Amino acid sequence: VQLVESGGGLVQAGGSLTLSCAASGSTFSISVMGWYRQAPGKQRELVATITSGGGSTNYADSVKGRFTISRDNAKNTMYLQMNSLKPEDTAVYYCNARQLLPWYVYWGQGTQVTVSS
């Protein structure tokens, strides 16, 4: 499974961005997908996750009400709609996909999001 993120960039505080994660390869094996982020000098942290059917989502408290995760299984693509962006949202955002059998976790290469104040 290969994951490719896109959609990052520079935006002013209060603005919006939509990230995309395109999956290819043995995508039928993927269950939960998610977005993580890592700011300079900090550990990578969970942003949001979504189950295979899209029926269940989970968000970090810091992004609840501002970010929305979704996936289009027909297009093998996951999205992260980010609204009301804050400077503290600045980070490299990574796409993540979990395979159950055998257990494995895939990562994308990351896309930079910079929010200016």
C-alpha positions as CSV (number, residue, x, y, z in Angstrom):
1,V,0.0,0.0,0.0
2,Q,1.3,3.4,-1.0
3,L,-0.1,6.7,0.5
4,V,0.4,10.1,-1.1
5,E,-0.7,13.3,0.7
6,S,-1.4,16.5,-1.1
7,G,-3.1,19.8,-0.3
8,G,-0.7,21.3,2.2
9,G,0.5,24.9,2.0
10,L,0.6,28.3,3.6
11,V,-2.6,29.9,4.9
12,Q,-3.4,32.8,7.2
13,A,-5.0,32.2,10.6
14,G,-8.7,31.7,10.3
15,G,-8.3,30.2,6.8
16,S,-9.0,26.7,5.5
17,L,-7.2,23.9,3.7
18,T,-8.2,20.5,2.5
19,L,-5.7,17.7,2.6
20,S,-6.0,14.6,0.5
21,C,-4.4,11.1,0.9
22,A,-4.5,8.9,-2.1
23,A,-4.0,5.2,-1.5
24,S,-2.9,2.6,-4.0
25,G,-1.9,-1.0,-4.0
26,S,-3.7,-3.6,-1.9
27,T,-6.2,-1.1,-0.5
28,F,-8.7,-3.8,0.2
29,S,-6.6,-4.7,3.2
30,I,-6.9,-1.3,4.8
31,S,-9.2,-0.8,7.9
32,V,-8.8,2.4,9.9
33,M,-7.2,5.4,8.3
34,G,-6.1,8.6,10.0
35,W,-4.2,11.8,10.0
36,Y,-1.3,12.6,12.3
37,R,0.9,15.7,12.5
38,Q,4.3,16.6,13.8
39,A,5.4,20.1,14.7
40,P,9.1,21.0,14.9
41,G,10.5,19.7,18.2
42,K,7.4,17.8,19.1
43,Q,6.2,14.2,18.9
44,R,3.9,13.1,16.2
45,E,0.3,13.3,17.4
46,L,-3.0,11.9,16.3
47,V,-5.3,14.4,14.6
48,A,-8.2,12.2,13.4
49,T,-9.2,8.7,12.4
50,I,-11.9,7.1,10.4
51,T,-13.1,3.5,10.1
52,S,-13.2,1.6,6.8
53,G,-16.8,2.4,6.1
54,G,-16.6,5.9,7.3
55,G,-19.1,5.3,10.0
56,S,-17.0,6.2,13.0
57,T,-14.6,9.1,13.4
58,N,-12.4,10.2,16.2
59,Y,-10.7,13.6,16.7
60,A,-8.1,15.1,18.9
61,D,-9.6,17.6,21.3
62,S,-7.5,20.4,19.8
63,V,-9.2,20.1,16.4
64,K,-12.8,19.1,17.3
65,G,-15.3,21.3,15.7
66,R,-12.7,22.7,13.2
67,F,-11.5,19.7,11.3
68,T,-13.5,17.0,9.4
69,I,-12.1,13.7,8.3
70,S,-13.8,11.7,5.5
71,R,-13.0,9.0,3.0
72,D,-14.2,8.0,-0.5
73,N,-13.5,4.3,-0.8
74,A,-14.5,4.3,-4.5
75,K,-11.6,6.7,-5.1
76,N,-9.3,5.2,-2.4
77,T,-8.9,8.7,-1.0
78,M,-9.1,10.2,2.5
79,Y,-9.6,13.9,3.2
80,L,-9.1,16.3,6.0
81,Q,-11.0,19.5,5.8
82,M,-9.4,22.0,8.1
83,N,-11.3,25.2,9.0
84,S,-10.5,28.1,11.4
85,L,-6.8,27.2,11.2
86,K,-4.6,28.5,14.0
87,P,-0.8,29.0,14.0
88,E,-0.5,26.0,16.4
89,D,-1.9,23.8,13.6
90,T,1.4,24.3,11.8
91,A,3.0,20.9,11.3
92,V,3.8,18.2,8.8
93,Y,0.6,16.2,8.3
94,Y,0.9,12.5,7.7
95,C,-1.6,10.0,6.3
96,N,-1.8,6.7,8.1
97,A,-3.5,3.4,7.1
98,R,-3.7,0.3,9.2
99,Q,-3.8,-3.3,7.8
100,L,-5.2,-5.9,10.1
101,L,-4.0,-9.2,8.5
102,P,-1.2,-9.2,8.7
103,W,-0.9,-6.3,11.1
104,Y,0.9,-3.4,9.5
105,V,0.9,0.4,9.5
106,Y,1.5,2.4,6.4
107,W,2.6,6.1,6.4
108,G,2.7,8.7,3.7
109,Q,5.6,11.1,3.1
110,G,3.8,14.0,4.8
111,T,2.6,17.4,3.6
112,Q,3.6,20.7,5.2
113,V,0.8,23.0,6.6
114,T,1.9,26.4,7.7
115,V,-0.5,28.8,9.4
116,S,0.6,32.4,9.7
117,S,-0.6,34.7,12.4
